[in-house]
Amino acid sequence: MSIFKKLAWYFRLEWRRYLVGVIGLLLTAIIAIIPPRIIGNMVDSIHGQTMTRSLLVWDLILVAGAAIAQYATRYVWRNAIWGGAARLEQLLRDRLFRHFMRMDRTFYQRYRTGDLMAHATNDLEAVQRVAGGGILQFADAIITGGTTLIAMMALINWRLTLLAIIPFPFLAGVSWYLGQKIHRAFAKSQAAFSRLNNKAQESISGIKVIKALGQDQEDVADYDHQVAQTIDINRHVNRLDSLFDPGITLIISISYVATIVLGGRFVLDGTITIGNLVSFISYLAMMIWPMFAVGMLFNTMERGNASYDRVMELLNQQSRIHDNPQGLAIRPQGALSYHVAHFDYPNDEQVALDHIDFELPAGHTLGIVGRVGAGKSTIMKLILREFDDYTGEIAFGGHPIKDYQLDSYLPAIGYVPQESFLFSDSVFENIRFAKADATEAEVQAAAQKSDLAHQIDLLPAGYATQVGEDGISLSGGQRQRLAIARALLINPELLILDDALSAVDAETEAQILTTLHQERANKTTIIAAHRLSSVMNADEIIVLDHGHIVERGDHASLMAAHGWYQQMFTEQQLETRVKGGGRNGR
């Protein structure tokens, strides 16, 4: 019964709805007592040869009236109880989705996408069944079983009733024993489903890589192996689940045998009439559902209990990014001051950033370069407040970024990563995603600034062209330029390009950077890149190595220093000239 205690918050919230449902169940159970008693009286009248036409018509009217009344009361309780279950599912889905939106990057590193999807589907459905079928089974087992039992004792014979229900306690014992085993088995089943769901999601997302490396058969074999494991675990659950019905059937059979043997004897010695026996057997048949409900109740509760625990484990996770509701509700603008003495990623002993200090006045551009893993993207992540647990302070517009409300701070930043996510929608809607009320002219202007407009005109349906899931129909360069257009649409105070021009050629890169320099003369820009031509016109360039700043200055001073920057820039320029010469030769 622990799952009902865990859901007590919801039952208190919707107590009126469930009260109506329970009252509907009670009325249905009371009305259900009437037809068997009428049928028993009819049998006695026929047996005693006292049945008349008017009496028969009256009895049939009563039976029909009871049926109509049951229809009405069933409608009431079904609408109330199943409506309550749907409302619980809606609340939990909304709560879980909002929780996903609030959680930080660490959360998504801990939980895989397929696992989260399994929690949001199978687990919520199992909890919903508790608030619907579980309440029905619990209330109906007590109400229908109780009213029928009272009718059997008061209207027929208490000794016959006691004999018929002697096997019932065994049902509770068997249900409790099997329920404990099902709880553990179902938890394993849900975990297996999560793993399988995650495998399918990863394989579909990575289908290009799988095919490119010729790993189709190997991936299918791995998937088949996980399917087989999941099926084996579910078979164990089904074996335990299937033990309920045979146990209940056996108990019912024992009750029927006892009823026929003792009831027949009572008829013969005149203790009850044959009509009473017919009514009693009808009542005993009505006890089948309450007994089944008891068995189903344990099953439903244990499944729901396991799923609810899994969902609450997610909801109890706390984001390390704390949004201060009393924080600054203004759009930040002005200089960016970055002073981080130390930062490392959770559960990673390696230092990610160490004594990173720079001042970026409004309207200036900062270039960040370095080897792979040097810490370029990490600097961006702290600015974007993906992580807050660092030593030091980052200020924007004269205020620490942690003092701003997130809804005021983040919309002032346009962020373009190397791999931008595109939605399965049109080009127009993907650009307008950053600003839902943007006009067609604004969207086209943003596309023009990112040097994408002329390519959009060549697409089959122009701006209405569907890009496919994650922009699969676009090239890497088109995807990056679309993401840049999306960031420029909001006219951000701070634009961050995290290696966002890696998929475009040098000529397109130069065109985009020139446009940005002209359009964002009074706005701040940070460009992190592997291709040093992207940052050569920046007001300041910092060179990172293992989270440390090893060089800094503008392009001319860094070239004069003859360090890593000068060496890498020379190599990249030579490589560009070699490729250009090869193309000219062809």
C-alpha positions as CSV (number, residue, x, y, z in Angstrom):
1,M,0.0,0.0,0.0
2,S,3.0,2.3,0.1
3,I,2.3,3.6,-3.4
4,F,-1.0,5.0,-2.2
5,K,0.8,6.8,0.6
6,K,3.3,8.2,-1.9
7,L,0.4,9.5,-4.1
8,A,-1.5,10.9,-1.1
9,W,-0.5,14.4,-2.2
10,Y,-2.5,13.9,-5.4
11,F,-5.5,12.2,-3.8
12,R,-5.7,15.2,-1.4
13,L,-5.6,17.5,-4.4
14,E,-8.4,15.6,-6.2
15,W,-10.4,14.3,-3.3
16,R,-13.7,15.6,-4.6
17,R,-13.2,13.7,-7.9
18,Y,-12.3,10.5,-6.2
19,L,-15.1,10.9,-3.6
20,V,-17.6,11.1,-6.5
21,G,-16.0,8.0,-8.0
22,V,-16.2,6.0,-4.7
23,I,-19.8,7.0,-4.2
24,G,-20.5,5.9,-7.8
25,L,-18.9,2.5,-7.1
26,L,-20.9,2.1,-3.8
27,L,-24.2,2.9,-5.6
28,T,-23.3,0.4,-8.4
29,A,-22.5,-2.3,-5.9
30,I,-25.7,-1.7,-3.9
31,I,-27.8,-1.8,-7.1
32,A,-26.0,-4.9,-8.2
33,I,-27.5,-6.8,-5.2
34,I,-31.0,-6.3,-6.5
35,P,-31.2,-8.5,-9.6
36,P,-29.9,-11.7,-8.0
37,R,-32.4,-11.4,-5.2
38,I,-35.2,-10.8,-7.6
39,I,-34.2,-13.8,-9.7
40,G,-34.1,-15.9,-6.6
41,N,-37.6,-14.8,-5.7
42,M,-38.7,-15.6,-9.3
43,V,-37.3,-19.1,-9.0
44,D,-39.1,-19.6,-5.7
45,S,-42.3,-18.3,-7.2
46,I,-42.0,-20.7,-10.2
47,H,-41.1,-23.6,-7.9
48,G,-44.0,-22.8,-5.6
49,Q,-46.3,-22.3,-8.6
50,T,-47.2,-18.8,-7.4
51,M,-45.8,-16.8,-10.3
52,T,-48.4,-14.6,-12.1
53,R,-48.1,-12.5,-15.2
54,S,-48.3,-9.2,-13.4
55,L,-45.6,-10.4,-10.9
56,L,-43.3,-11.5,-13.7
57,V,-43.7,-8.1,-15.5
58,W,-43.0,-6.2,-12.2
59,D,-39.9,-8.3,-11.6
60,L,-38.6,-7.7,-15.1
61,I,-39.3,-4.0,-14.8
62,L,-37.2,-4.0,-11.6
63,V,-34.3,-5.9,-13.2
64,A,-34.4,-3.5,-16.2
65,G,-34.5,-0.5,-13.9
66,A,-31.5,-1.8,-11.9
67,A,-29.6,-2.3,-15.2
68,I,-30.3,1.3,-16.2
69,A,-29.3,2.6,-12.8
70,Q,-26.1,0.7,-12.9
71,Y,-25.4,2.2,-16.3
72,A,-25.7,5.7,-14.9
73,T,-23.6,5.0,-11.8
74,R,-20.9,3.2,-13.8
75,Y,-20.7,6.3,-16.0
76,V,-20.2,8.5,-12.9
77,W,-17.4,6.4,-11.3
78,R,-15.6,5.7,-14.6
79,N,-15.6,9.3,-15.6
80,A,-14.4,10.4,-12.1
81,I,-11.7,7.7,-11.5
82,W,-10.3,7.4,-15.0
83,G,-10.5,11.2,-15.4
84,G,-8.4,11.5,-12.1
85,A,-5.8,9.0,-13.5
86,A,-5.5,11.0,-16.7
87,R,-5.1,14.2,-14.7
88,L,-2.3,12.6,-12.6
89,E,-0.5,11.5,-15.8
90,Q,-0.8,15.1,-17.1
91,L,0.6,16.6,-13.9
92,L,3.5,14.2,-13.8
93,R,4.4,14.6,-17.5
94,D,4.3,18.4,-17.1
95,R,6.3,18.3,-13.9
96,L,8.9,15.9,-15.4
97,F,9.3,17.9,-18.6
98,R,9.7,21.1,-16.8
99,H,12.3,19.4,-14.5
100,F,14.2,18.3,-17.6
101,M,14.2,21.9,-18.8
102,R,15.6,23.2,-15.5
103,M,18.3,20.6,-15.1
104,D,22.0,21.4,-15.8
105,R,24.6,19.7,-18.0
106,T,25.8,17.4,-15.2
107,F,22.3,15.8,-15.0
108,Y,22.4,15.0,-18.7
109,Q,25.8,13.6,-18.4
110,R,24.5,11.2,-15.7
111,Y,21.3,10.1,-17.4
112,R,21.1,8.9,-21.0
113,T,18.4,10.2,-23.4
114,G,16.8,6.8,-23.9
115,D,16.6,6.2,-20.2
116,L,14.9,9.6,-19.6
117,M,12.4,8.8,-22.4
118,A,11.6,5.5,-20.7
119,H,10.9,7.3,-17.5
120,A,8.6,9.7,-19.3
121,T,6.6,7.0,-21.0
122,N,6.5,3.5,-19.4
123,D,7.0,4.6,-15.9
124,L,4.4,7.4,-16.0
125,E,1.9,5.0,-17.5
126,A,2.5,2.5,-14.7
127,V,1.9,5.3,-12.1
128,Q,-1.2,6.4,-14.0
129,R,-2.6,2.9,-13.7
130,V,-2.4,3.1,-9.9
131,A,-4.5,6.2,-9.9
132,G,-7.0,4.6,-12.2
133,G,-7.1,0.8,-12.2
134,G,-5.5,0.7,-8.7
135,I,-8.1,2.9,-7.1
136,L,-10.8,0.9,-8.9
137,Q,-9.4,-2.4,-7.8
138,F,-8.9,-1.3,-4.2
139,A,-12.3,0.4,-3.8
140,D,-14.2,-2.2,-5.8
141,A,-12.6,-5.1,-3.8
142,I,-13.8,-3.5,-0.6
143,I,-17.2,-2.1,-1.7
144,T,-18.4,-4.7,-4.1
145,G,-16.9,-7.5,-2.1
146,G,-18.2,-6.0,1.2
147,T,-21.8,-5.3,0.0
148,T,-22.1,-8.7,-1.7
149,L,-20.8,-10.4,1.4
150,I,-23.3,-8.6,3.6
151,A,-26.1,-9.5,1.1
152,M,-25.0,-13.2,1.2
153,M,-25.1,-13.2,5.0
154,A,-28.2,-11.1,5.6
155,L,-30.4,-12.3,2.8
156,I,-29.4,-15.9,2.4
157,N,-27.5,-17.7,5.2
158,W,-24.5,-16.7,7.3
159,R,-23.2,-20.2,7.8
160,L,-23.1,-20.9,4.1
161,T,-21.4,-17.5,3.5
162,L,-18.7,-18.2,6.1
163,L,-18.0,-21.6,4.5
164,A,-17.7,-20.1,1.0
165,I,-15.2,-17.4,2.1
166,I,-12.9,-19.6,4.1
167,P,-10.4,-19.9,1.1
168,F,-10.3,-16.1,0.7
169,P,-7.5,-15.4,3.2
170,F,-5.2,-17.6,1.2
171,L,-5.6,-15.2,-1.7
172,A,-4.2,-12.3,0.3
173,G,-1.2,-14.3,1.4
174,V,-0.5,-15.5,-2.2
175,S,-1.0,-12.0,-3.6
176,W,1.4,-10.4,-1.0
177,Y,4.1,-13.0,-1.7
178,L,3.9,-12.7,-5.5
179,G,3.6,-8.9,-5.2
180,Q,7.0,-8.6,-3.5
181,K,8.6,-10.7,-6.3
182,I,6.8,-8.7,-9.0
183,H,8.1,-5.4,-7.5
184,R,11.7,-6.5,-7.9
185,A,11.2,-8.2,-11.2
186,F,9.3,-5.2,-12.7
187,A,12.0,-2.8,-11.6
188,K,14.6,-4.9,-13.5
189,S,12.2,-5.0,-16.5
190,Q,11.9,-1.2,-16.6
191,A,15.6,-0.8,-16.3
192,A,16.1,-3.2,-19.2
193,F,13.5,-1.3,-21.3
194,S,15.5,1.9,-20.6
195,R,18.7,0.3,-21.8
196,L,17.0,-0.9,-24.9
197,N,15.4,2.4,-25.6
198,N,18.7,4.2,-25.2
199,K,20.4,1.7,-27.6
200,A,17.8,2.3,-30.2
201,Q,18.0,6.1,-29.8
202,E,21.8,6.1,-30.1
203,S,21.8,3.8,-33.1
204,I,19.3,6.0,-35.0
205,S,21.1,9.2,-34.1
206,G,24.4,7.7,-35.1
207,I,23.3,6.0,-38.2
208,K,25.6,8.0,-40.5
209,V,28.6,6.9,-38.4
210,I,27.5,3.3,-38.2
211,K,27.1,3.1,-42.0
212,A,30.2,5.0,-42.8
213,L,32.3,2.6,-40.7
214,G,30.5,-0.5,-42.0
215,Q,29.3,-1.5,-38.5
216,D,25.7,-2.2,-39.5
217,Q,25.7,-5.9,-38.8
218,E,27.7,-5.5,-35.5
219,D,25.2,-2.9,-34.3
220,V,22.2,-5.1,-35.2
221,A,23.8,-8.0,-33.4
222,D,24.3,-5.8,-30.3
223,Y,20.7,-4.6,-30.5
224,D,19.4,-8.2,-30.9
225,H,21.4,-9.2,-27.8
226,Q,19.8,-6.5,-25.7
227,V,16.4,-7.4,-27.1
228,A,16.9,-11.0,-26.0
229,Q,18.0,-9.9,-22.6
230,T,15.0,-7.6,-22.2
231,I,12.6,-10.4,-23.4
232,D,14.2,-12.8,-20.8
233,I,13.6,-10.4,-18.0
234,N,10.0,-9.7,-19.1
235,R,9.3,-13.4,-19.4
236,H,10.3,-13.7,-15.7
237,V,7.8,-10.9,-14.9
238,N,5.1,-12.5,-17.0
239,R,5.7,-15.9,-15.3
240,L,5.1,-14.3,-11.9
241,D,2.2,-12.3,-13.2
242,S,0.5,-15.4,-14.6
243,L,0.5,-17.1,-11.2
244,F,-2.3,-14.8,-10.0
245,D,-5.2,-16.0,-12.2
246,P,-4.7,-19.8,-11.6
247,G,-4.6,-19.1,-7.8
248,I,-7.8,-17.1,-7.9
249,T,-9.5,-19.7,-10.1
250,L,-8.5,-22.4,-7.7
251,I,-10.0,-20.4,-4.7
252,I,-13.2,-19.7,-6.6
253,S,-13.5,-23.4,-7.5
254,I,-13.1,-24.4,-3.9
255,S,-15.8,-21.9,-2.9
256,Y,-18.2,-23.1,-5.6
257,V,-17.7,-26.8,-4.5
258,A,-18.4,-25.9,-0.8
259,T,-21.4,-23.8,-1.8
260,I,-23.0,-26.5,-3.9
261,V,-22.3,-29.3,-1.3
262,L,-23.5,-27.4,1.8
263,G,-26.1,-25.3,-0.1
264,G,-27.7,-28.4,-1.6
265,R,-27.9,-29.9,1.9
266,F,-29.5,-26.7,3.3
267,V,-32.1,-26.9,0.5
268,L,-32.9,-30.5,1.3
269,D,-33.3,-29.9,5.0
270,G,-35.4,-26.7,4.4
271,T,-32.9,-24.2,5.8
272,I,-32.9,-22.2,2.6
273,T,-35.0,-22.3,-0.5
274,I,-33.8,-23.3,-4.0
275,G,-34.3,-19.6,-5.0
276,N,-32.0,-18.6,-2.1
277,L,-29.4,-21.0,-3.4
278,V,-29.7,-19.6,-6.9
279,S,-29.3,-16.0,-5.5
280,F,-26.3,-17.2,-3.4
281,I,-24.6,-18.7,-6.4
282,S,-25.2,-15.4,-8.3
283,Y,-23.7,-13.5,-5.4
284,L,-20.8,-15.8,-5.3
285,A,-20.2,-15.2,-9.0
286,M,-20.3,-11.4,-8.2
287,M,-17.4,-12.1,-5.7
288,I,-15.2,-13.3,-8.6
289,W,-14.3,-9.7,-9.7
290,P,-13.4,-8.5,-6.2
291,M,-11.1,-11.5,-5.8
292,F,-9.5,-10.8,-9.2
293,A,-9.3,-7.2,-8.2
294,V,-7.3,-8.1,-5.1
295,G,-4.8,-10.0,-7.2
296,M,-4.6,-7.3,-9.8
297,L,-4.3,-4.7,-7.1
298,F,-1.0,-6.1,-5.8
299,N,0.3,-6.4,-9.3
300,T,-0.7,-2.8,-10.2
301,M,0.6,-1.4,-6.9
302,E,4.0,-3.1,-7.2
303,R,4.5,-2.0,-10.8
304,G,3.4,1.5,-10.0
305,N,5.6,1.6,-6.9
306,A,8.7,0.6,-8.8
307,S,7.9,3.2,-11.5
308,Y,7.1,6.0,-9.1
309,D,10.4,5.4,-7.3
310,R,12.2,5.7,-10.6
311,V,10.4,8.9,-11.6
312,M,11.0,10.5,-8.1
313,E,14.7,9.6,-8.3
314,L,14.8,12.0,-11.4
315,L,12.6,14.7,-9.8
316,N,14.7,14.7,-6.6
317,Q,17.8,15.5,-8.6
318,Q,18.8,19.1,-8.0
319,S,20.4,21.4,-10.5
320,R,23.7,22.9,-9.5
321,I,22.6,26.1,-11.4
322,H,20.5,28.2,-9.0
323,D,18.2,30.7,-10.6
324,N,17.7,33.5,-8.1
325,P,14.0,34.7,-8.5
326,Q,14.9,37.9,-6.7
327,G,17.9,38.5,-9.0
328,L,18.4,41.2,-11.6
329,A,15.6,41.2,-14.1
330,I,17.4,43.4,-16.6
331,R,19.1,42.6,-19.9
332,P,22.9,42.7,-19.3
333,Q,25.0,44.9,-21.5
334,G,28.4,46.4,-21.4
335,A,31.8,44.9,-20.6
336,L,32.5,41.3,-19.8
337,S,34.9,40.6,-16.9
338,Y,36.2,37.1,-16.6
339,H,38.2,36.0,-13.6
340,V,38.2,32.3,-12.9
341,A,40.9,31.1,-10.6
342,H,40.0,27.4,-10.7
343,F,37.4,25.1,-12.3
344,D,37.2,21.4,-12.9
345,Y,34.3,19.3,-14.1
346,P,32.3,17.2,-11.6
347,N,33.9,13.8,-11.0
348,D,37.0,14.8,-12.9
349,E,40.2,15.4,-11.1
350,Q,41.9,17.1,-14.0
351,V,41.9,20.9,-13.9
352,A,39.8,22.4,-16.7
353,L,40.6,26.1,-16.2
354,D,43.3,27.7,-14.1
355,H,43.7,31.5,-13.6
356,I,41.8,32.6,-16.7
357,D,41.6,36.4,-16.6
358,F,40.5,38.8,-19.3
359,E,38.5,42.0,-19.7
360,L,36.3,42.4,-22.8
361,P,35.0,45.9,-23.3
362,A,31.6,46.4,-25.0
363,G,32.0,46.4,-28.8
364,H,35.2,44.4,-28.7
365,T,36.0,41.0,-30.1
366,L,37.9,38.3,-28.2
367,G,39.6,35.4,-29.9
368,I,40.3,32.1,-28.1
369,V,42.5,29.5,-29.7
370,G,44.5,26.5,-28.6
371,R,44.8,22.7,-29.1
372,V,41.9,20.3,-28.8
373,G,40.9,20.1,-25.1
374,A,42.8,23.2,-24.1
375,G,39.7,24.7,-22.5
376,K,38.1,26.9,-25.1
377,S,34.6,25.5,-24.9
378,T,34.9,25.4,-21.1
379,I,35.3,29.2,-21.0
380,M,32.0,29.5,-23.0
381,K,30.2,27.0,-20.8
382,L,30.9,29.1,-17.7
383,I,29.7,32.2,-19.4
384,L,26.5,30.4,-20.4
385,R,26.1,29.2,-16.8
386,E,26.2,25.5,-17.6
387,F,28.4,25.2,-14.6
388,D,28.4,27.5,-11.6
389,D,30.8,25.8,-9.2
390,Y,34.0,27.6,-10.0
391,T,36.4,29.7,-8.0
392,G,36.3,33.3,-9.1
393,E,33.8,35.7,-10.7
394,I,32.4,36.4,-14.1
395,A,30.7,39.7,-14.5
396,F,28.6,41.1,-17.4
397,G,27.5,44.7,-17.5
398,G,29.1,45.4,-14.1
399,H,27.2,42.6,-12.2
400,P,28.2,39.0,-11.5
401,I,26.4,36.8,-13.9
402,K,25.0,34.7,-11.0
403,D,23.1,37.8,-9.8
404,Y,20.9,37.9,-12.9
405,Q,17.7,35.9,-13.4
406,L,18.4,33.3,-16.0
407,D,15.4,34.5,-18.1
408,S,17.0,37.9,-18.3
409,Y,20.6,36.9,-18.7
410,L,20.6,34.1,-21.2
411,P,18.4,35.9,-23.9
412,A,21.2,38.5,-24.1
413,I,23.6,35.9,-25.4
414,G,23.7,34.4,-28.8
415,Y,25.5,31.1,-28.7
416,V,26.6,29.0,-31.8
417,P,28.4,25.7,-31.1
418,Q,30.3,23.7,-33.6
419,E,27.5,21.2,-33.8
420,S,24.2,23.0,-33.6
421,F,20.9,21.2,-33.1
422,L,18.2,21.8,-35.7
423,F,14.6,20.9,-35.3
424,S,12.6,18.8,-37.7
425,D,10.9,21.8,-39.1
426,S,11.3,24.4,-41.9
427,V,14.3,26.6,-42.5
428,F,12.2,29.6,-41.6
429,E,11.0,28.1,-38.2
430,N,14.5,26.9,-37.3
431,I,15.9,30.5,-37.7
432,R,12.8,32.0,-35.9
433,F,13.1,29.6,-33.0
434,A,15.3,32.1,-31.2
435,K,12.5,34.8,-31.5
436,A,9.0,33.4,-32.0
437,D,7.5,36.7,-33.0
438,A,10.1,37.5,-35.6
439,T,8.8,38.8,-38.9
440,E,9.7,37.3,-42.3
441,A,11.9,40.4,-43.0
442,E,13.8,39.9,-39.8
443,V,14.4,36.2,-40.6
444,Q,15.6,37.0,-44.1
445,A,17.9,39.7,-42.8
446,A,19.5,37.3,-40.3
447,A,20.0,34.7,-43.1
448,Q,21.6,37.4,-45.2
449,K,24.1,38.3,-42.4
450,S,25.1,34.7,-42.0
451,D,25.7,34.4,-45.8
452,L,22.9,31.8,-46.1
453,A,20.2,33.7,-47.9
454,H,21.4,32.9,-51.4
455,Q,21.6,29.1,-50.6
456,I,18.1,29.2,-49.1
457,D,16.8,30.5,-52.4
458,L,18.2,27.4,-54.2
459,L,16.4,25.0,-51.9
460,P,13.2,23.3,-53.2
461,A,10.8,25.3,-51.2
462,G,13.0,28.2,-50.1
463,Y,12.5,29.1,-46.4
464,A,9.6,26.6,-46.2
465,T,12.0,23.7,-46.9
466,Q,11.9,21.0,-44.3
467,V,15.4,20.4,-42.9
468,G,14.7,16.9,-41.5
469,E,15.5,15.6,-38.1
470,D,18.5,17.5,-36.7
471,G,18.9,19.1,-40.1
472,I,19.9,16.0,-41.9
473,S,19.0,17.4,-45.3
474,L,21.5,20.3,-45.0
475,S,25.3,20.3,-45.3
476,G,27.5,21.0,-42.4
477,G,28.3,24.5,-43.6
478,Q,24.6,25.3,-44.1
479,R,23.7,24.0,-40.6
480,Q,26.4,26.2,-39.1
481,R,25.2,29.3,-41.0
482,L,21.6,28.6,-40.1
483,A,22.6,28.4,-36.4
484,I,24.5,31.8,-36.8
485,A,21.4,33.3,-38.3
486,R,19.3,32.1,-35.4
487,A,21.7,33.7,-32.9
488,L,21.9,37.0,-34.8
489,L,18.1,37.2,-35.0
490,I,17.9,38.2,-31.3
491,N,20.6,40.9,-31.8
492,P,22.5,39.6,-28.7
493,E,24.6,41.8,-26.5
494,L,27.2,39.0,-26.5
495,L,27.7,36.7,-29.4
496,I,29.7,33.5,-28.8
497,L,31.0,31.5,-31.8
498,D,32.4,28.2,-30.5
499,D,34.3,26.9,-33.6
500,A,31.1,27.8,-35.5
501,L,32.8,28.4,-38.8
502,S,34.7,25.1,-39.1
503,A,32.5,23.7,-41.8
504,V,32.6,26.7,-44.2
505,D,35.3,27.5,-46.6
506,A,37.8,30.4,-46.1
507,E,36.0,32.8,-48.5
508,T,32.6,32.2,-46.8
509,E,34.2,32.6,-43.4
510,A,35.8,35.9,-44.4
511,Q,32.4,37.2,-45.7
512,I,30.6,36.2,-42.5
513,L,33.2,37.8,-40.2
514,T,33.2,41.0,-42.2
515,T,29.5,41.2,-42.0
516,L,29.6,40.6,-38.2
517,H,32.2,43.3,-37.8
518,Q,30.0,45.8,-39.6
519,E,26.7,44.8,-38.0
520,R,28.0,44.4,-34.4
521,A,30.2,47.4,-34.1
522,N,28.8,48.2,-30.6
523,K,28.2,44.6,-29.5
524,T,30.6,42.2,-27.9
525,T,31.8,39.0,-29.6
526,I,33.8,35.9,-28.5
527,I,35.2,33.6,-31.2
528,A,36.8,30.3,-30.3
529,A,38.3,28.6,-33.3
530,H,40.9,26.1,-34.5
531,R,41.3,28.0,-37.8
532,L,43.3,31.0,-36.7
533,S,42.1,33.1,-39.6
534,S,38.7,33.3,-37.7
535,V,40.3,35.4,-34.9
536,M,43.1,37.3,-36.6
537,N,41.1,40.5,-36.6
538,A,40.0,40.2,-32.9
539,D,40.9,43.0,-30.5
540,E,42.6,40.5,-28.3
541,I,43.5,36.8,-28.7
542,I,44.3,34.4,-25.9
543,V,46.0,31.1,-26.4
544,L,45.1,28.3,-24.1
545,D,47.0,25.1,-23.2
546,H,45.6,22.6,-20.6
547,G,43.4,25.3,-19.1
548,H,46.1,28.0,-18.8
549,I,46.7,31.1,-20.8
550,V,50.1,30.7,-22.4
551,E,50.0,33.6,-24.9
552,R,47.8,36.7,-25.3
553,G,47.8,39.9,-27.4
554,D,46.5,40.9,-30.8
555,H,47.4,39.2,-34.1
556,A,50.5,41.3,-34.8
557,S,52.0,40.9,-31.3
558,L,51.4,37.2,-31.2
559,M,53.0,36.7,-34.6
560,A,56.0,38.7,-33.4
561,A,56.3,36.5,-30.3
562,H,57.1,33.5,-32.4
563,G,55.2,31.2,-30.1
564,W,52.5,28.5,-30.7
565,Y,50.2,31.0,-32.4
566,Q,52.8,32.2,-34.9
567,Q,53.8,28.6,-35.7
568,M,50.2,27.4,-36.1
569,F,49.1,30.4,-38.2
570,T,52.1,29.9,-40.6
571,E,51.3,26.2,-41.0
572,Q,47.6,26.9,-41.7
573,Q,48.4,29.6,-44.2
574,L,50.8,27.3,-46.0
575,E,48.2,24.5,-46.0
576,T,45.6,27.0,-47.5
577,R,48.0,28.0,-50.3
578,V,48.8,24.4,-51.1
579,K,45.1,23.5,-51.3
580,G,44.5,26.6,-53.4
581,G,47.3,25.7,-55.8
582,G,46.0,22.1,-56.1
583,R,42.6,23.4,-57.1
584,N,44.0,25.9,-59.6
585,G,46.1,23.0,-61.2
586,R,43.0,21.0,-61.7
